[in-house]
Amino acid sequence: MNRIEETFASLKSAGRKALIPYVMAGDPDLETTAALVIELDRRGADLVELGVPFSDPIADGPTIQRAALRALNQGTTLRAIVDTVASIRKQSTIPIVLMTYYNPVLAYGIGDLCRDAARAGVDGLIVPDLPPEEGTELSDACRRHGLTVVFLVAPTSTAARIELVSRHTTGFVYCVSLTGVTGARGKLADGVDAFMAQVRSHTDRPLGLGFGISSPEQAGEAACLADGVIVGSAIINVMEAHAGESDMLRSVGEYAASLRRGIDKGRR
């Protein structure tokens, strides 16, 4: 059992839900990324997703695309992100999962990435453009090195598809709340409660719910449906609003703390 699995088990026994913030590694630079992870840990996050910038995303809306472009313009690479996780591990043991498209994984080398990531202190990988039918090589490499590999389900997923993902995913099932790309939205998608109930009926793995969650109130609603609440674009919006300002880290931390309070208030 690695840190991700241990975290979900510990939270379940305590009757709590996970706050899972997402930040784009390298936006605005990797030193700030490391500081953000430390601040998010301090402010109540249970697991952090580090995005790997990629030039041709298919799941990301404008906010995360802008963050990826800024990171790429800084010369951010997957190898440098792995090194950054190693530096974070000097100060924090919070579980860290890399969210990356498959192209950077192939360019790095599947086995090499899993080996290096595990040594650096990465706990898992999320690859949104990799279906489980094609993910055997990555899953096997992750298993050898003690990493989780997380696959996704969406409102369009059939019962058979959900069961397939459940068999292949480790750590948790990533539930996409809507049929669309990432981005902060004013309310949870219609029908998300029925969708989550369907997923829950086909798997006993922890469920993380993401895409569109942007406020403490929405985080609380999501916490009633899932075991973990994933928030990305809204955090990047806070970063953009305070770009270049000395209080950017504090502002992100305060926003994360408000999400933590919303989740704790809304869980059941």
Backbone as CSV, one residue per row, in Angstrom:
resi,resn,N_x,N_y,N_z,CA_x,CA_y,CA_z,C_x,C_y,C_z
1,MET,0.850,-1.192,0.000,0.000,0.000,0.000,0.889,1.246,0.000
2,ASN,0.736,2.101,-1.029,1.571,3.299,-1.068,0.840,4.468,-0.411
3,ARG,1.441,5.669,-0.505,0.897,6.813,0.239,-0.527,7.167,-0.180
4,ILE,-0.835,7.042,-1.467,-2.188,7.376,-1.927,-3.195,6.433,-1.301
5,GLU,-2.930,5.148,-1.359,-3.839,4.162,-0.786,-3.942,4.320,0.723
6,GLU,-2.821,4.583,1.378,-2.827,4.793,2.825,-3.664,6.017,3.200
7,THR,-3.554,7.080,2.389,-4.293,8.306,2.682,-5.784,8.079,2.596
8,PHE,-6.247,7.437,1.540,-7.681,7.179,1.414,-8.182,6.258,2.522
9,ALA,-7.387,5.272,2.891,-7.799,4.366,3.965,-7.891,5.108,5.294
10,SER,-6.912,5.970,5.560,-6.914,6.741,6.803,-8.091,7.703,6.860
11,LEU,-8.364,8.391,5.744,-9.491,9.323,5.701,-10.814,8.595,5.900
12,LYS,-10.946,7.440,5.275,-12.189,6.681,5.410,-12.432,6.290,6.860
13,SER,-11.393,5.847,7.538,-11.551,5.441,8.930,-11.902,6.623,9.820
14,ALA,-11.490,7.835,9.398,-11.785,9.050,10.162,-13.084,9.716,9.725
15,GLY,-13.748,9.173,8.702,-14.982,9.753,8.208,-14.776,11.069,7.493
16,ARG,-13.618,11.227,6.832,-13.295,12.476,6.148,-13.096,12.230,4.661
17,LYS,-13.085,13.313,3.882,-12.905,13.240,2.440,-11.631,13.994,2.048
18,ALA,-11.033,13.576,0.940,-9.745,14.129,0.515,-9.920,15.418,-0.284
19,LEU,-9.083,16.394,0.015,-8.921,17.565,-0.840,-7.733,17.301,-1.749
20,ILE,-7.977,17.356,-3.072,-6.948,17.022,-4.064,-6.776,18.217,-5.007
21,PRO,-5.909,19.160,-4.666,-5.665,20.279,-5.574,-4.724,19.885,-6.707
22,TYR,-4.901,20.578,-7.826,-4.069,20.378,-9.016,-3.334,21.680,-9.305
23,VAL,-2.037,21.581,-9.549,-1.275,22.728,-10.047,-0.427,22.268,-11.228
24,MET,-0.215,23.178,-12.161,0.620,22.871,-13.315,2.083,23.044,-12.936
25,ALA,2.849,21.977,-13.014,4.266,22.056,-12.686,4.981,23.003,-13.650
26,GLY,5.768,23.903,-13.088,6.520,24.846,-13.904,5.823,26.162,-14.142
27,ASP,4.611,26.323,-13.605,3.877,27.579,-13.735,3.853,28.286,-12.386
28,PRO,4.521,29.413,-12.220,5.316,30.125,-13.221,6.739,29.582,-13.366
29,ASP,7.182,28.764,-12.381,8.489,28.104,-12.448,8.463,26.953,-11.455
30,LEU,9.451,26.084,-11.540,9.435,24.888,-10.706,9.713,25.194,-9.239
31,GLU,10.457,26.245,-8.954,10.678,26.625,-7.561,9.358,27.008,-6.901
32,THR,8.525,27.745,-7.642,7.213,28.119,-7.116,6.313,26.899,-6.984
33,THR,6.419,25.968,-7.928,5.637,24.735,-7.838,5.928,24.007,-6.530
34,ALA,7.203,23.881,-6.189,7.570,23.208,-4.940,6.991,23.952,-3.738
35,ALA,7.081,25.277,-3.762,6.536,26.070,-2.656,5.021,25.931,-2.563
36,LEU,4.347,25.835,-3.710,2.895,25.655,-3.729,2.500,24.322,-3.095
37,VAL,3.211,23.267,-3.416,2.890,21.959,-2.839,3.025,22.004,-1.319
38,ILE,4.086,22.630,-0.835,4.290,22.750,0.607,3.151,23.540,1.243
39,GLU,2.761,24.645,0.599,1.677,25.476,1.128,0.346,24.730,1.106
40,LEU,0.059,24.013,0.041,-1.177,23.246,-0.049,-1.226,22.160,1.015
41,ASP,-0.107,21.517,1.252,-0.014,20.522,2.319,-0.331,21.173,3.668
42,ARG,0.244,22.312,3.908,0.047,23.015,5.175,-1.392,23.460,5.368
43,ARG,-2.088,23.739,4.261,-3.438,24.293,4.331,-4.546,23.239,4.225
44,GLY,-4.189,21.973,4.291,-5.223,20.952,4.400,-5.399,20.030,3.219
45,ALA,-4.547,20.131,2.203,-4.628,19.178,1.092,-4.209,17.796,1.573
46,ASP,-4.795,16.776,0.970,-4.459,15.393,1.317,-3.628,14.706,0.251
47,LEU,-3.684,15.208,-0.958,-2.979,14.649,-2.108,-2.856,15.784,-3.113
48,VAL,-1.762,15.844,-3.850,-1.578,16.898,-4.847,-1.359,16.267,-6.219
49,GLU,-2.082,16.791,-7.205,-1.835,16.431,-8.596,-0.910,17.478,-9.205
50,LEU,0.188,17.030,-9.778,1.091,17.910,-10.504,0.889,17.682,-11.995
51,GLY,0.418,18.705,-12.693,0.240,18.597,-14.120,1.568,18.666,-14.857
52,VAL,1.690,17.868,-15.888,2.867,17.893,-16.758,2.486,18.659,-18.017
53,PRO,3.134,19.794,-18.303,2.717,20.597,-19.463,2.942,19.853,-20.770
54,PHE,1.957,19.992,-21.662,2.007,19.317,-22.955,1.385,20.240,-23.993
55,SER,1.913,20.218,-25.189,1.523,21.184,-26.218,0.170,20.891,-26.849
56,ASP,-0.325,19.654,-26.734,-1.560,19.272,-27.430,-2.530,18.566,-26.498
57,PRO,-3.034,19.267,-25.477,-3.939,18.615,-24.526,-5.316,18.380,-25.130
58,ILE,-5.975,17.322,-24.677,-7.334,17.058,-25.167,-8.370,17.174,-24.055
59,ALA,-7.939,17.187,-22.799,-8.895,17.219,-21.690,-8.946,18.572,-20.994
60,ASP,-8.039,19.482,-21.359,-7.879,20.720,-20.601,-8.559,21.906,-21.266
61,GLY,-9.233,22.701,-20.449,-9.842,23.928,-20.906,-8.835,25.062,-20.959
62,PRO,-9.294,26.282,-21.245,-8.383,27.424,-21.461,-7.469,27.727,-20.275
63,THR,-7.971,27.600,-19.047,-7.172,27.971,-17.880,-5.937,27.092,-17.764
64,ILE,-6.118,25.789,-17.817,-4.976,24.887,-17.695,-4.110,24.942,-18.944
65,GLN,-4.709,25.188,-20.100,-3.893,25.367,-21.307,-2.954,26.560,-21.163
66,ARG,-3.452,27.670,-20.600,-2.589,28.836,-20.395,-1.442,28.501,-19.438
67,ALA,-1.767,27.770,-18.375,-0.740,27.391,-17.407,0.308,26.499,-18.057
68,ALA,-0.135,25.564,-18.894,0.802,24.677,-19.581,1.713,25.462,-20.511
69,LEU,1.145,26.438,-21.215,1.960,27.240,-22.123,3.006,28.032,-21.354
70,ARG,2.611,28.605,-20.220,3.592,29.337,-19.409,4.711,28.400,-18.948
71,ALA,4.345,27.191,-18.528,5.354,26.236,-18.070,6.277,25.808,-19.202
72,LEU,5.699,25.547,-20.379,6.530,25.168,-21.522,7.472,26.293,-21.919
73,ASN,6.996,27.519,-21.835,7.851,28.658,-22.168,9.008,28.810,-21.187
74,GLN,8.849,28.241,-19.990,9.936,28.230,-19.010,10.905,27.070,-19.245
75,GLY,10.600,26.223,-20.227,11.457,25.080,-20.512,11.207,23.886,-19.606
76,THR,10.033,23.816,-18.994,9.718,22.731,-18.063,9.660,21.394,-18.794
77,THR,10.313,20.398,-18.234,10.311,19.045,-18.795,9.844,18.053,-17.752
78,LEU,9.441,16.894,-18.193,9.023,15.842,-17.273,10.176,15.437,-16.363
79,ARG,11.364,15.368,-16.907,12.526,14.997,-16.093,12.755,16.017,-14.979
80,ALA,12.617,17.309,-15.305,12.802,18.353,-14.301,11.701,18.305,-13.243
81,ILE,10.490,17.920,-13.645,9.391,17.787,-12.686,9.681,16.656,-11.705
82,VAL,10.182,15.541,-12.206,10.555,14.437,-11.321,11.607,14.903,-10.315
83,ASP,12.586,15.668,-10.771,13.614,16.195,-9.859,12.995,17.138,-8.823
84,THR,11.991,17.895,-9.236,11.324,18.808,-8.311,10.604,18.038,-7.214
85,VAL,9.981,16.921,-7.573,9.336,16.101,-6.549,10.366,15.619,-5.526
86,ALA,11.545,15.255,-5.990,12.599,14.834,-5.062,12.939,15.955,-4.084
87,SER,12.936,17.196,-4.557,13.224,18.316,-3.663,12.076,18.552,-2.690
88,ILE,10.835,18.354,-3.146,9.672,18.500,-2.260,9.735,17.485,-1.133
89,ARG,10.236,16.305,-1.428,10.269,15.233,-0.436,11.190,15.553,0.748
90,LYS,12.021,16.567,0.632,12.840,16.985,1.764,12.011,17.704,2.816
91,GLN,10.793,18.147,2.428,9.955,18.928,3.338,8.558,18.369,3.536
92,SER,8.111,17.461,2.695,6.722,17.015,2.756,6.592,15.562,2.338
93,THR,5.662,14.878,2.990,5.356,13.491,2.617,3.973,13.381,1.976
94,ILE,3.360,14.504,1.603,2.034,14.457,0.996,2.068,13.619,-0.277
95,PRO,1.072,12.774,-0.503,1.058,12.003,-1.753,1.026,12.917,-2.971
96,ILE,1.804,12.563,-3.979,1.902,13.344,-5.213,1.659,12.420,-6.398
97,VAL,0.735,12.826,-7.274,0.462,12.078,-8.495,0.719,12.999,-9.677
98,LEU,1.390,12.501,-10.681,1.637,13.270,-11.897,0.485,13.039,-12.866
99,MET,-0.096,14.135,-13.370,-1.138,14.029,-14.393,-0.521,14.442,-15.715
100,THR,-0.385,13.489,-16.607,0.360,13.726,-17.836,-0.313,13.045,-19.009
101,TYR,-0.155,13.590,-20.176,-0.557,12.877,-21.391,0.502,11.821,-21.712
102,TYR,0.129,10.896,-22.592,0.974,9.717,-22.781,2.237,10.020,-23.585
103,ASN,2.174,11.027,-24.446,3.339,11.336,-25.259,4.599,11.596,-24.423
104,PRO,4.550,12.450,-23.394,5.753,12.652,-22.577,6.232,11.375,-21.898
105,VAL,5.289,10.495,-21.522,5.676,9.227,-20.906,6.456,8.377,-21.893
106,LEU,5.959,8.288,-23.119,6.658,7.504,-24.146,8.011,8.110,-24.481
107,ALA,8.072,9.433,-24.546,9.337,10.093,-24.863,10.384,9.849,-23.779
108,TYR,9.942,9.815,-22.547,10.848,9.569,-21.416,11.291,8.111,-21.399
109,GLY,10.337,7.227,-21.706,10.528,5.790,-21.566,9.692,5.299,-20.402
110,ILE,8.772,4.385,-20.659,7.809,3.977,-19.637,8.507,3.434,-18.396
111,GLY,9.383,2.469,-18.590,10.075,1.882,-17.448,10.980,2.875,-16.744
112,ASP,11.695,3.689,-17.531,12.595,4.684,-16.942,11.825,5.702,-16.112
113,LEU,10.683,6.156,-16.625,9.894,7.133,-15.878,9.399,6.546,-14.566
114,CYS,8.832,5.360,-14.627,8.304,4.771,-13.402,9.413,4.550,-12.371
115,ARG,10.564,4.114,-12.816,11.703,3.928,-11.899,12.131,5.253,-11.284
116,ASP,12.348,6.262,-12.125,12.832,7.550,-11.637,11.792,8.255,-10.779
117,ALA,10.531,8.163,-11.185,9.471,8.811,-10.421,9.358,8.197,-9.034
118,ALA,9.396,6.874,-8.962,9.300,6.215,-7.666,10.474,6.595,-6.772
119,ARG,11.666,6.640,-7.340,12.845,7.018,-6.550,12.733,8.448,-6.035
120,ALA,12.118,9.324,-6.826,11.994,10.730,-6.443,10.911,10.953,-5.393
121,GLY,9.973,10.019,-5.275,8.895,10.164,-4.310,7.534,10.402,-4.909
122,VAL,7.404,10.239,-6.234,6.082,10.276,-6.864,5.309,9.037,-6.428
123,ASP,4.006,9.190,-6.250,3.188,8.076,-5.766,2.288,7.466,-6.834
124,GLY,2.029,8.183,-7.930,1.153,7.638,-8.943,1.125,8.474,-10.197
125,LEU,0.460,7.938,-11.225,0.322,8.602,-12.511,-1.141,8.598,-12.937
126,ILE,-1.578,9.724,-13.506,-2.875,9.821,-14.179,-2.583,10.189,-15.624
127,VAL,-3.102,9.390,-16.559,-2.844,9.634,-17.980,-4.191,9.683,-18.697
128,PRO,-4.782,10.871,-18.855,-6.165,10.953,-19.333,-6.390,10.468,-20.752
129,ASP,-5.343,10.437,-21.583,-5.549,9.981,-22.960,-5.118,8.531,-23.162
130,LEU,-4.932,7.796,-22.060,-4.549,6.386,-22.146,-5.696,5.513,-21.637
131,PRO,-6.389,4.791,-22.516,-7.438,3.883,-22.052,-6.817,2.642,-21.423
132,PRO,-7.506,2.020,-20.492,-6.915,0.869,-19.807,-6.570,-0.280,-20.740
133,GLU,-7.330,-0.433,-21.847,-7.020,-1.515,-22.794,-5.620,-1.368,-23.385
134,GLU,-5.123,-0.133,-23.448,-3.812,0.120,-24.048,-2.760,0.426,-22.994
135,GLY,-3.142,0.296,-21.716,-2.255,0.737,-20.648,-1.520,-0.363,-19.921
136,THR,-1.492,-1.567,-20.487,-0.886,-2.696,-19.771,0.581,-2.459,-19.462
137,GLU,1.328,-1.935,-20.435,2.766,-1.735,-20.213,3.007,-0.734,-19.090
138,LEU,2.238,0.347,-19.091,2.393,1.338,-18.027,1.943,0.763,-16.695
139,SER,0.819,0.073,-16.676,0.330,-0.511,-15.426,1.339,-1.484,-14.839
140,ASP,1.921,-2.300,-15.688,2.915,-3.269,-15.209,4.135,-2.566,-14.635
141,ALA,4.595,-1.517,-15.321,5.762,-0.775,-14.835,5.449,-0.076,-13.514
142,CYS,4.258,0.505,-13.409,3.862,1.145,-12.153,3.831,0.129,-11.019
143,ARG,3.284,-1.033,-11.299,3.197,-2.072,-10.272,4.591,-2.483,-9.797
144,ARG,5.518,-2.632,-10.721,6.881,-3.036,-10.352,7.535,-2.030,-9.426
145,HIS,7.198,-0.756,-9.601,7.875,0.287,-8.844,7.015,0.884,-7.726
146,GLY,5.884,0.261,-7.442,5.072,0.697,-6.323,4.270,1.960,-6.553
147,LEU,3.995,2.293,-7.820,3.200,3.463,-8.161,1.762,3.055,-8.437
148,THR,0.817,3.926,-8.129,-0.549,3.702,-8.576,-0.694,4.242,-9.993
149,VAL,-1.661,3.709,-10.722,-2.011,4.245,-12.032,-3.519,4.434,-12.040
150,VAL,-3.945,5.655,-12.348,-5.346,6.050,-12.206,-5.962,6.233,-13.590
151,PHE,-7.075,5.541,-13.828,-7.821,5.715,-15.071,-9.110,6.489,-14.782
152,LEU,-9.756,6.968,-15.848,-10.877,7.884,-15.718,-12.175,7.262,-16.220
153,VAL,-13.272,7.675,-15.583,-14.614,7.387,-16.090,-15.357,8.704,-16.237
154,ALA,-16.355,8.720,-17.105,-17.119,9.928,-17.408,-18.604,9.614,-17.368
155,PRO,-19.449,10.645,-17.398,-20.894,10.391,-17.396,-21.372,9.526,-18.554
156,THR,-20.599,9.463,-19.625,-20.957,8.627,-20.774,-20.498,7.180,-20.625
157,SER,-19.756,6.864,-19.550,-19.233,5.506,-19.374,-20.351,4.525,-19.059
158,THR,-20.323,3.389,-19.719,-21.299,2.334,-19.459,-20.907,1.562,-18.203
159,ALA,-21.822,0.734,-17.726,-21.521,-0.104,-16.574,-20.322,-1.007,-16.855
160,ALA,-20.278,-1.565,-18.057,-19.150,-2.431,-18.413,-17.837,-1.652,-18.420
161,ARG,-17.901,-0.402,-18.888,-16.698,0.429,-18.936,-16.214,0.768,-17.522
162,ILE,-17.141,1.102,-16.656,-16.776,1.419,-15.279,-16.110,0.221,-14.611
163,GLU,-16.661,-0.956,-14.840,-16.085,-2.162,-14.248,-14.696,-2.442,-14.815
164,LEU,-14.500,-2.186,-16.110,-13.185,-2.358,-16.718,-12.172,-1.410,-16.090
165,VAL,-12.542,-0.139,-15.947,-11.643,0.836,-15.339,-11.329,0.441,-13.898
166,SER,-12.338,-0.002,-13.173,-12.127,-0.402,-11.782,-11.121,-1.531,-11.660
167,ARG,-11.140,-2.460,-12.609,-10.200,-3.586,-12.564,-8.773,-3.137,-12.809
168,HIS,-8.594,-2.093,-13.603,-7.249,-1.685,-14.000,-6.672,-0.549,-13.170
169,THR,-7.526,0.288,-12.608,-7.022,1.439,-11.866,-6.556,1.015,-10.480
170,THR,-5.619,1.761,-9.938,-5.178,1.571,-8.555,-5.148,2.942,-7.901
171,GLY,-5.249,2.962,-6.604,-5.267,4.250,-5.909,-6.680,4.790,-5.781
172,PHE,-7.254,5.264,-6.892,-8.638,5.714,-6.906,-9.120,5.793,-8.341
173,VAL,-10.426,5.880,-8.509,-11.029,6.085,-9.821,-11.266,7.578,-9.996
174,TYR,-10.789,8.130,-11.104,-10.981,9.549,-11.383,-12.308,9.699,-12.130
175,CYS,-13.271,10.347,-11.481,-14.602,10.537,-12.059,-14.695,11.942,-12.647
176,VAL,-14.847,12.025,-13.954,-15.003,13.300,-14.642,-16.466,13.709,-14.519
177,SER,-16.727,14.867,-13.939,-18.097,15.216,-13.554,-18.990,15.597,-14.722
178,LEU,-18.402,15.854,-15.881,-19.195,16.369,-17.002,-18.604,15.907,-18.319
179,THR,-19.368,16.079,-19.384,-18.871,15.766,-20.721,-18.298,17.051,-21.306
180,GLY,-17.033,17.274,-21.054,-16.376,18.500,-21.495,-14.970,18.538,-20.954
181,VAL,-14.350,19.708,-21.083,-12.961,19.874,-20.658,-12.923,20.494,-19.269
182,THR,-11.707,20.590,-18.712,-11.539,21.203,-17.403,-11.919,22.677,-17.445
183,GLY,-12.197,23.221,-16.269,-12.526,24.639,-16.172,-13.499,24.888,-15.035
184,ALA,-13.286,25.986,-14.296,-14.171,26.335,-13.191,-15.566,26.647,-13.727
185,ARG,-16.584,26.152,-13.029,-17.968,26.382,-13.422,-18.794,26.796,-12.211
186,GLY,-19.945,27.408,-12.475,-20.743,27.988,-11.406,-21.488,26.998,-10.559
187,LYS,-21.664,25.774,-11.043,-22.364,24.747,-10.274,-21.911,23.382,-10.752
188,LEU,-22.175,22.362,-9.930,-21.883,21.007,-10.356,-22.797,20.633,-11.517
189,ALA,-22.307,19.775,-12.367,-23.072,19.374,-13.552,-24.362,18.659,-13.156
190,ASP,-25.395,18.893,-13.938,-26.659,18.189,-13.718,-26.436,16.679,-13.864
191,GLY,-27.022,15.921,-12.978,-26.941,14.473,-13.064,-25.710,13.855,-12.449
192,VAL,-24.842,14.691,-11.841,-23.601,14.133,-11.305,-23.879,13.188,-10.144
193,ASP,-24.940,13.424,-9.386,-25.248,12.532,-8.272,-25.620,11.136,-8.775
194,ALA,-26.404,11.083,-9.840,-26.763,9.778,-10.412,-25.540,9.098,-11.017
195,PHE,-24.698,9.873,-11.670,-23.466,9.327,-12.243,-22.589,8.715,-11.165
196,MET,-22.387,9.441,-10.068,-21.529,8.930,-9.009,-22.136,7.699,-8.350
197,ALA,-23.459,7.677,-8.214,-24.109,6.493,-7.657,-23.893,5.284,-8.561
198,GLN,-23.941,5.497,-9.877,-23.695,4.404,-10.803,-22.269,3.885,-10.678
199,VAL,-21.302,4.818,-10.620,-19.906,4.384,-10.476,-19.738,3.622,-9.168
200,ARG,-20.301,4.166,-8.096,-20.162,3.546,-6.783,-20.724,2.123,-6.778
201,SER,-21.759,1.872,-7.565,-22.384,0.550,-7.579,-21.537,-0.489,-8.298
202,HIS,-20.503,-0.031,-9.013,-19.694,-0.967,-9.791,-18.246,-1.073,-9.323
203,THR,-17.888,-0.385,-8.242,-16.510,-0.467,-7.759,-16.479,-0.186,-6.266
204,ASP,-15.505,-0.787,-5.589,-15.296,-0.473,-4.181,-14.047,0.373,-3.983
205,ARG,-13.488,0.886,-5.079,-12.313,1.746,-4.971,-12.738,3.162,-4.573
206,PRO,-11.838,3.932,-3.952,-12.151,5.331,-3.671,-12.432,6.086,-4.967
207,LEU,-13.336,7.064,-4.884,-13.717,7.852,-6.049,-13.261,9.286,-5.861
208,GLY,-12.526,9.814,-6.847,-12.174,11.226,-6.875,-13.029,11.914,-7.925
209,LEU,-13.620,13.052,-7.570,-14.511,13.764,-8.485,-13.874,15.084,-8.873
210,GLY,-13.738,15.328,-10.191,-13.107,16.546,-10.661,-13.767,17.096,-11.907
211,PHE,-13.241,18.197,-12.399,-13.714,18.968,-13.548,-14.868,19.880,-13.111
212,GLY,-14.606,21.163,-13.046,-15.660,22.150,-12.850,-15.870,22.642,-11.433
213,ILE,-15.222,22.042,-10.445,-15.448,22.436,-9.049,-14.647,23.703,-8.756
214,SER,-15.330,24.735,-8.244,-14.654,26.029,-8.130,-14.910,26.776,-6.836
215,SER,-15.763,26.279,-5.954,-16.077,27.022,-4.735,-16.142,26.067,-3.554
216,PRO,-16.016,26.603,-2.327,-16.168,25.747,-1.145,-17.517,25.056,-1.103
217,GLU,-18.572,25.742,-1.553,-19.895,25.137,-1.546,-19.964,23.949,-2.498
218,GLN,-19.406,24.120,-3.695,-19.376,23.007,-4.641,-18.505,21.870,-4.117
219,ALA,-17.394,22.216,-3.466,-16.527,21.190,-2.888,-17.280,20.388,-1.838
220,GLY,-18.105,21.080,-1.045,-18.911,20.389,-0.055,-19.921,19.455,-0.692
221,GLU,-20.558,19.911,-1.783,-21.499,19.057,-2.497,-20.784,17.833,-3.065
222,ALA,-19.604,18.067,-3.633,-18.841,16.956,-4.213,-18.413,15.968,-3.139
223,ALA,-18.105,16.468,-1.939,-17.670,15.598,-0.855,-18.782,14.659,-0.399
224,CYS,-20.037,15.040,-0.668,-21.161,14.156,-0.344,-21.264,12.992,-1.320
225,LEU,-20.601,13.118,-2.475,-20.729,12.127,-3.537,-19.474,11.284,-3.728
226,ALA,-18.318,11.827,-3.336,-17.034,11.202,-3.665,-16.172,11.071,-2.421
227,ASP,-15.067,10.355,-2.573,-14.096,10.211,-1.489,-13.002,11.264,-1.572
228,GLY,-12.868,11.904,-2.725,-11.887,12.964,-2.906,-12.415,14.005,-3.864
229,VAL,-12.099,15.272,-3.597,-12.572,16.391,-4.400,-11.365,17.026,-5.088
230,ILE,-11.401,17.048,-6.432,-10.267,17.510,-7.235,-10.570,18.910,-7.759
231,VAL,-9.665,19.851,-7.484,-9.851,21.239,-7.909,-8.574,21.715,-8.586
232,GLY,-8.698,22.152,-9.855,-7.522,22.587,-10.598,-7.633,23.984,-11.160
233,SER,-8.538,24.180,-12.123,-8.624,25.468,-12.812,-8.882,26.617,-11.852
234,ALA,-9.710,26.397,-10.833,-10.010,27.473,-9.887,-8.767,27.891,-9.114
235,ILE,-7.880,26.947,-8.810,-6.626,27.285,-8.140,-5.738,28.100,-9.076
236,ILE,-5.677,27.699,-10.332,-4.869,28.450,-11.295,-5.443,29.842,-11.492
237,ASN,-6.768,29.982,-11.434,-7.373,31.318,-11.513,-6.874,32.215,-10.390
238,VAL,-6.753,31.681,-9.181,-6.221,32.459,-8.056,-4.769,32.841,-8.328
239,MET,-4.000,31.898,-8.838,-2.607,32.190,-9.166,-2.506,33.300,-10.200
240,GLU,-3.349,33.247,-11.224,-3.311,34.273,-12.266,-3.719,35.631,-11.714
241,ALA,-4.701,35.645,-10.813,-5.157,36.908,-10.241,-4.075,37.573,-9.404
242,HIS,-3.150,36.781,-8.887,-2.082,37.315,-8.034,-0.699,37.112,-8.653
243,ALA,-0.651,36.927,-9.961,0.631,36.679,-10.641,1.605,37.825,-10.387
244,GLY,2.816,37.476,-10.021,3.849,38.480,-9.788,3.755,39.183,-8.458
245,GLU,2.759,38.840,-7.653,2.579,39.488,-6.353,3.196,38.636,-5.244
246,SER,3.645,39.307,-4.203,4.312,38.603,-3.112,3.354,37.733,-2.310
247,ASP,2.050,38.014,-2.416,1.076,37.262,-1.618,0.422,36.123,-2.397
248,MET,0.988,35.749,-3.547,0.354,34.713,-4.353,0.245,33.394,-3.597
249,LEU,1.334,32.958,-2.966,1.303,31.698,-2.235,0.270,31.749,-1.112
250,ARG,0.251,32.840,-0.389,-0.708,32.967,0.704,-2.145,32.937,0.184
251,SER,-2.389,33.600,-0.949,-3.736,33.623,-1.514,-4.184,32.232,-1.934
252,VAL,-3.294,31.479,-2.559,-3.631,30.101,-2.932,-3.887,29.263,-1.683
253,GLY,-3.048,29.467,-0.664,-3.233,28.731,0.574,-4.561,29.033,1.234
254,GLU,-4.957,30.303,1.235,-6.240,30.673,1.834,-7.401,30.072,1.053
255,TYR,-7.277,30.060,-0.274,-8.328,29.450,-1.082,-8.416,27.956,-0.797
256,ALA,-7.260,27.281,-0.712,-7.257,25.849,-0.398,-7.882,25.590,0.968
257,ALA,-7.588,26.440,1.932,-8.171,26.285,3.265,-9.687,26.437,3.223
258,SER,-10.188,27.333,2.358,-11.638,27.493,2.232,-12.266,26.248,1.616
259,LEU,-11.578,25.625,0.673,-12.063,24.365,0.108,-12.082,23.272,1.173
260,ARG,-11.030,23.241,1.996,-10.975,22.262,3.080,-12.178,22.412,4.004
261,ARG,-12.503,23.647,4.360,-13.653,23.880,5.229,-14.954,23.461,4.554
262,GLY,-15.074,23.749,3.251,-16.271,23.345,2.526,-16.428,21.843,2.478
263,ILE,-15.335,21.127,2.254,-15.392,19.665,2.203,-15.770,19.101,3.568
264,ASP,-15.156,19.623,4.617,-15.443,19.114,5.962,-16.883,19.405,6.376
265,LYS,-17.421,20.521,5.905,-18.810,20.864,6.216,-19.782,20.009,5.422
266,GLY,-19.426,19.677,4.193,-20.373,19.006,3.316,-20.311,17.495,3.363
267,ARG,-19.243,16.913,3.908,-19.092,15.443,3.835,-20.213,14.751,4.574
268,ARG,-20.450,13.529,4.146,-21.413,12.692,4.866,-21.036,11.236,4.674
